[in-house]
């Protein structure tokens, strides 16, 4: 084998090894092993602890009391969360009448309800 052929074989072997490692990492993450976390710190499909949901709900209610009439995009930016993170706590707060809404879809604005 010439030096060029040996060098090419070496590079191909390294590349294949790297692809294998990347594939293993992707499969491990997909199956819930390894890090497997998203940017919000939660694993895909994992339920958030009730204490975390309650803390987020309380934070949301406190913010809405002092900043009534804002839309979810404005609120989540101020709270440092995402709309998706707030969806479940907001639904519960509305059901409990701790938060009231006006409008529909993206134009929904939030107001304090009864405590």
Secondary structure, 3 states (H helix, E strand, C coil): CCHHHHHHHHHHHHHHHHHHHHHHHHHHHHCCCCCCECCCCCECCCCCCHHHHHHHHHHHHHHHHHCCCEEHHHHHHHHCCCHHHHHHHHHHHHHCCCEEEECCHHHCEEEECCC
